[in-house]
Amino acid sequence: MDFRRKITGPPPDFAGPPSDIAGITAGPRRKVAGPPPDLAGKLPDHRRISPESCRTTAGLRRKRFEKRFSVLHISNMILAIGSMLYHATLQHMQQQGDETPMVWEMLLYIYILYSPDWHYKSTMPTFLFLYGAAFAVAHALFRFGIGFKVHYAVLCLLCIPRMYKYYIHTTDVPAKRLAKLYLATITVGSLCWLCDRLFCEKISLWYFNPQGHALWHTFMGFNSYFANTFLMFCRAQQRGWNPKVVHAMGWLPYVKIDKPKVQ
């Protein structure tokens, strides 16, 4: 006897699922296309990014120079502070704070001048950093006298050929004027320092003392600014940033750049 039942459909007394279940299983599916309409445009202001802010941020980035020049400007300020401390105290420790930043500054100039043609990007800054740290320790321990002056003069001489190369390859007239101002200020400042150094006793008897050493610091301050500005122009030319020398308040030159937009 075969007890297996052949199922051909639902039992006769089954009338189908309840209406609410049928609506869920058989009803049309809802397509979720986004947030509810009542939440659209109600994000907090601090979470919105407007096209204007994007354009402003991109514009600021297009007008920035490389960090090496920020470090160079900070080095100039550190040197100025160290020089003021030394001349105010005339102590050996403060003298280190004046002379050591002078060497660090020249190492930065050497890096900025020669790094564009250096194939190994990390080798030069690493070597110059270790050299500057080693000099700082040695100068603090041994307190070089004439050796410091000779060492500093050698570092300056290393920069001259590269600066001359930048000058002869620059065709922009205002940029070449920056290089001429750099040369004029360092020449006049050096003469002021040398005269004050050699004829200090005689000059101090004059009715009016021109303070040659103070003039040396003044001219060298402008000299550093002109050197930095000229190097910024040359570097911007190398990077294709369309540099232009403009003047603030009609007399103070600075470099304005316009980096090409990144597609």
LUMRO-10050 format. One line per 10 residues: number of its first residue (from 1); their letters; for each residue y, z, x of N, C-alpha, C. Coordinates in steps of 0.2 Angstrom, whole numbers. Each point is the difference from the previous one (the first is absolute). Layout:
N
NUM> a> Y:Z:X:Y:Z:X:Y:Z:X  ...
END
This chain:
263
1> mdfrrkitgp> -6:0:4:6:0:-4:6:0:4  5:-4:-1:6:-1:4:5:4:-3  2:6:4:5:4:-2:7:-2:2  1:-5:4:6:-2:3:4:-4:-6  7:2:-1:4:-3:-5:4:-5:3  0:-6:-4:4:-5:2:7:1:-2  5:0:5:7:2:-2:3:-7:-1  3:-2:-6:3:-6:-1:7:1:-1  3:6:-1:7:1:-2:1:8:-1  5:2:-2:2:7:-2:-4:2:-6
11> ppdfagppsd> -1:6:-1:-3:3:-6:4:-2:-6  -4:-1:-5:4:-2:-6:5:5:-3  0:6:2:5:5:-2:5:1:5  1:-4:5:5:0:5:6:-5:-2  5:3:-2:6:-4:-2:5:-2:5  -1:2:7:4:-2:5:4:7:3  4:-1:5:3:6:3:6:1:-4  2:7:1:7:2:-4:5:-5:2  5:0:-5:6:-5:1:4:2:6  1:6:2:4:2:6:-4:-2:6
21> iagitagprr> -6:1:1:-4:-3:5:0:-7:1  0:-3:-6:0:-8:0:6:-2:3  6:3:-2:6:-2:2:1:0:8  -4:5:3:1:1:7:-4:-5:4  -6:-1:-3:-5:-5:4:1:-7:-2  2:-1:-6:1:-7:-1:7:-3:-1  5:5:1:7:-2:-1:3:-3:7  5:-4:-1:3:-3:6:2:5:6  -1:-2:6:2:4:6:7:-1:1  3:6:2:7:0:2:1:-2:7
31> kvagpppdla> 5:-5:2:1:-2:6:6:4:3  -1:4:5:5:4:3:4:-4:5  6:-2:-1:4:-4:4:5:3:4  1:7:-1:5:4:4:1:6:-3  6:4:2:1:6:-3:3:-1:-7  0:5:-4:2:0:-7:8:-2:0  2:-4:-5:6:-2:0:6:5:0  -2:6:-2:5:5:0:2:3:6  -5:-1:6:1:3:6:4:-5:5  0:-7:-2:3:-5:4:7:2:2
41> gklpdhrris> 2:-1:6:7:1:2:2:7:0  -4:5:-1:2:7:0:-2:4:7  -1:-3:5:-2:3:6:6:4:3  -1:5:3:6:4:3:4:-5:5  7:2:0:4:-4:5:-2:0:7  -3:6:2:-2:1:7:-6:-4:2  -4:-3:-5:-6:-3:1:1:-8:-1  6:-2:-2:2:-7:-1:2:-3:7  -2:-6:2:2:-4:6:4:-6:-3  6:0:1:4:-5:-3:1:-6:5
51> pescrttagl> 1:-6:-2:0:-6:5:6:2:5  6:3:-3:5:1:5:-1:4:5  -4:6:-1:-2:4:6:-5:-3:5  -4:-4:-3:-4:-4:5:4:-4:4  5:-4:-3:4:-4:5:4:4:4  3:6:-2:4:4:5:-5:2:6  -6:3:-2:-4:2:6:-2:-6:5  -1:-6:-3:-2:-5:4:6:-2:4  6:0:-3:6:-1:4:2:4:6  -2:7:-1:1:5:5:-5:-2:6
61> rrkrfekrfs> -6:-1:-2:-5:-1:5:2:-7:4  3:-4:-3:2:-7:3:6:1:5  3:6:0:6:1:4:-1:6:5  -7:2:1:-1:5:5:-2:-3:6  1:3:6:-2:-2:6:-6:4:2  -3:-1:6:-6:3:2:1:7:2  -5:4:0:0:7:1:3:2:7  -2:-5:5:2:1:7:8:1:1  4:-3:-5:7:1:1:2:6:-3  -4:3:-5:2:6:-3:-1:6:6
71> vlhisnmila> -6:-1:3:-2:4:6:6:0:5  2:-6:2:5:-1:5:7:3:-2  2:0:-7:6:3:-2:-1:8:1  -6:2:-2:-1:7:0:0:3:8  -2:-5:4:0:2:7:7:0:3  4:-4:-3:8:0:2:3:7:-2  -2:2:-6:3:6:-3:-3:6:4  -6:0:2:-3:6:4:3:0:7  2:-6:3:3:0:6:7:3:0  4:-2:-6:6:3:-1:0:7:-1
81> igsmlyhatl> -4:3:-3:-1:7:-1:-1:4:6  -5:-3:4:-2:3:7:6:0:4  4:-6:0:6:0:5:5:5:-2  1:1:-7:5:5:-2:-2:7:3  -6:1:-1:-3:7:2:1:1:7  -2:-5:4:1:1:7:7:0:3  5:-4:-3:7:1:2:3:6:-2  -3:3:-6:3:6:-2:-2:6:4  -6:0:3:-3:6:3:-1:-1:8  -1:-6:2:-1:-2:7:-6:4:3
91> qhmqqqgdet> -5:1:-4:-6:3:3:-6:-5:1  -4:2:4:-6:-4:2:-4:-2:-6  -2:4:-4:-4:-1:-6:3:-5:-4  7:1:-2:4:-5:-4:0:-7:4  0:0:6:1:-6:4:-7:-4:-1  -5:3:-1:-6:-3:-1:0:-4:-7  3:4:-5:1:-3:-7:5:-6:0  4:-1:6:4:-6:0:-3:-5:4  -3:1:5:-3:-5:5:-7:-3:-3  -4:5:-2:-7:-3:-3:1:-5:-6
101> pmvwemllyi> 4:2:-5:1:-6:-5:3:-6:3  4:0:5:2:-6:3:-5:-5:2  -5:3:3:-6:-4:2:-4:-2:-6  -1:4:-5:-4:-2:-6:4:-5:-3  6:0:0:4:-6:-3:-1:-6:3  0:0:7:-1:-6:4:-7:-3:-1  -5:5:-1:-7:-3:-2:0:-3:-6  4:2:-5:0:-3:-7:3:-7:1  5:-1:4:3:-6:1:-5:-5:3  -3:3:5:-5:-5:3:-6:-2:-5
111> yilyspdwhy> -2:4:-4:-5:-1:-5:3:-6:-5  6:1:-2:3:-5:-5:1:-6:3  2:0:7:2:-7:3:-7:-4:2  -5:4:2:-6:-4:3:-6:0:-5  0:4:-5:-6:0:-5:-1:-6:-4  5:-5:-1:-1:-6:-4:-5:-4:4  0:0:7:-5:-4:4:-6:3:2  -1:6:-2:-5:4:2:-6:-1:-5  -6:-2:3:-5:-2:-4:-4:6:-3  0:5:4:-4:6:-3:5:5:-3
121> kstmptflfl> 0:1:-6:5:3:-4:0:8:2  -6:3:1:0:7:1:1:2:7  -1:-4:4:0:2:8:6:2:2  6:-4:-1:6:1:2:3:7:-3  0:1:-6:3:6:-3:-4:6:2  -7:0:1:-4:5:3:2:2:7  1:-5:4:2:1:7:7:3:1  4:-3:-4:7:3:0:1:7:-2  -4:2:-6:0:6:-2:-3:5:5  -5:-1:3:-3:4:5:4:1:6
131> ygaafavaha> 3:-6:2:5:0:6:6:5:-2  3:-1:-6:6:4:-2:-2:8:0  -6:1:-2:-3:7:-1:-1:3:7  -3:-4:5:-1:2:7:7:1:3  5:-4:-1:6:1:3:3:6:-2  0:2:-6:3:6:-3:-3:6:3  -6:0:1:-3:6:3:2:0:8  -1:-5:3:2:0:7:7:1:1  5:-2:-4:7:1:1:1:7:-1  -3:3:-5:1:8:-1:-3:4:5
141> lfrfgigfkv> -5:-2:4:-3:4:5:4:-1:7  2:-6:1:2:-2:7:8:-1:0  3:-1:-6:7:-1:-1:3:-5:6  -2:-6:-2:2:-6:5:8:0:0  2:-1:6:8:-1:1:1:-8:1  1:-2:6:1:-7:1:-6:-4:-2  -6:3:-1:-6:-4:-2:1:-2:-7  3:4:-4:1:-2:-7:5:-6:-1  5:0:4:5:-5:0:-3:-7:2  -4:1:5:-3:-7:2:-5:-2:-5
151> hyavlcllci> -4:5:-3:-5:-2:-5:4:-3:-6  5:3:-2:4:-3:-6:3:-7:1  2:-1:6:3:-6:2:-5:-6:0  -6:2:2:-6:-5:0:-2:-2:-7  0:5:-4:-1:-1:-7:5:-5:-3  6:1:2:6:-4:-3:-1:-7:3  -2:-1:6:0:-6:3:-6:-4:-3  -5:3:-2:-6:-3:-4:2:-3:-6  5:2:-3:3:-3:-7:4:-6:1  3:0:6:6:-5:1:-3:-7:-1
161> prmykyyiht> -6:-2:3:-2:-7:-1:-2:-2:-7  -3:4:-4:-1:-1:-6:6:-1:-5  5:5:1:6:-1:-3:3:-6:1  0:-3:6:3:-6:2:-3:-6:-3  -7:1:-1:-4:-6:-3:2:0:-8  1:6:-3:2:0:-7:7:-3:-1  4:1:5:7:-2:-1:0:-8:1  -3:-3:5:0:-7:1:-3:-4:-6  -5:4:-3:-4:-4:-6:4:1:-7  5:4:0:4:2:-6:5:-5:-1
171> tdvpakrlak> 1:-4:-5:5:-4:-1:5:2:-5  -1:6:-4:4:2:-4:6:4:3  6:-3:-1:6:3:3:2:7:-1  -1:3:-6:1:7:-1:-5:4:4  -6:-2:0:-5:3:4:1:0:7  2:-5:3:2:0:7:6:4:2  4:1:-5:6:4:1:-2:8:0  -6:1:-3:-3:7:1:-2:1:7  -3:-5:2:-3:1:7:6:1:5  5:-4:-1:6:1:5:3:6:-1
181> lylatitvgs> 1:3:-6:2:7:-1:-4:5:3  -7:-1:0:-4:4:3:1:0:8  1:-6:3:1:0:7:7:3:2  5:-1:-4:7:2:1:0:8:0  -3:3:-5:0:7:-1:-4:4:6  -6:-3:2:-3:3:5:3:-1:7  4:-5:1:4:-1:6:6:5:1  4:0:-6:6:4:0:-3:8:1  -5:1:-4:-2:7:0:-3:2:7  -3:-4:3:-3:1:7:6:1:5
191> lcwlcdrlfc> 5:-4:-1:6:1:4:3:7:-1  1:2:-6:3:6:-2:-4:6:3  -7:-1:0:-4:6:3:1:0:7  0:-6:3:0:0:8:6:2:2  6:-2:-3:6:3:3:1:7:-1  -2:3:-6:0:7:-1:-5:4:5  -5:-3:2:-5:3:5:3:0:7  3:-6:2:3:0:7:7:3:1  4:0:-5:7:2:1:2:6:-5  -5:4:-2:1:5:-4:5:5:2
201> ekislwyfnp> 0:2:6:5:5:3:7:-3:0  1:-6:1:7:-3:0:2:-2:-7  -4:-2:-4:2:-1:-7:2:6:-4  -4:5:2:2:7:-4:7:2:2  3:-2:5:7:2:2:5:-4:-4  -2:-6:-3:5:-4:-4:3:4:-6  5:-2:-2:4:3:-6:-5:-1:-6  -3:-6:0:-4:-2:-6:-7:-2:3  -5:4:-2:-7:-1:2:-3:-5:-5  -2:-6:2:-3:-4:-5:-7:2:-2
211> qghalwhtfm> -3:5:3:-7:2:-2:-5:-6:1  -1:-2:6:-5:-6:0:-7:1:-2  -2:7:1:-7:1:-2:0:0:-8  5:2:-3:0:0:-8:0:-7:-2  4:-4:3:0:-8:-1:-6:-3:1  -4:2:5:-6:-3:1:-5:1:-6  0:6:-2:-4:2:-6:2:-4:-6  6:-1:-1:3:-4:-6:-2:-7:1  1:-3:5:-2:-7:1:-8:-1:0  -4:5:2:-7:-1:0:-2:1:-7
221> gfnsyfantf> 3:4:-4:-2:0:-8:1:-6:-3  6:-4:1:1:-7:-3:-5:-4:4  -2:1:6:-5:-5:3:-6:1:-3  -3:5:-1:-6:1:-4:0:-3:-7  5:0:-3:0:-3:-7:0:-7:1  4:-3:4:0:-7:1:-7:-3:2  -3:4:5:-6:-2:2:-5:0:-5  0:5:-4:-5:0:-6:1:-5:-5  6:-1:-1:2:-6:-5:-2:-7:2  1:-1:6:-2:-6:3:-7:-1:0
231> lmfcraqqrg> -4:5:2:-7:0:0:-3:-1:-7  3:3:-5:-2:-1:-7:1:-7:-2  5:-3:2:1:-7:-2:-5:-5:3  -1:2:7:-5:-5:3:-7:1:-3  -2:6:-2:-6:2:-3:-1:-4:-6  5:1:-4:0:-3:-7:0:-8:1  3:-3:5:-1:-7:1:-8:-2:2  -3:4:4:-7:-1:1:-4:1:-6  2:4:-5:-5:1:-6:2:-5:-5  6:-4:1:2:-5:-5:3:3:-6
241> wnpkvvhamg> 4:5:1:3:4:-5:7:-2:-2  3:-5:3:6:-3:-2:6:5:2  0:3:6:5:5:1:7:-3:0  5:5:-1:7:-2:0:4:6:2  5:-1:4:4:6:3:6:0:-5  1:6:-4:5:1:-4:4:6:2  6:1:-3:4:6:3:1:5:-6  -1:6:1:2:5:-5:7:2:2  4:1:-6:7:2:1:4:-5:4  -3:-6:1:4:-5:4:-1:0:7
251> wlpyvkidkp> -3:5:3:0:0:7:-7:3:3  -4:3:-4:-6:3:3:-6:-5:-1  -3:-3:5:-5:-5:-1:-7:3:-2  -3:-3:-4:-7:2:-1:-4:-6:-3  -7:0:0:-4:-6:-1:-2:1:-7  1:-6:-4:-3:0:-7:-6:-6:0  -5:2:-3:-6:-4:0:-2:-2:-7  -4:-5:0:-3:-3:-7:-7:-2:2  -4:4:-1:-7:-2:1:-3:-5:-5  -4:-4:1:-2:-5:-5:-5:3:-4
261> kvq> 0:-2:-7:-4:3:-5:-7:-1:2  -5:5:-1:-7:-1:0:-3:-3:-6  -3:-5:0:-3:-3:-6:-6:3:-2
END
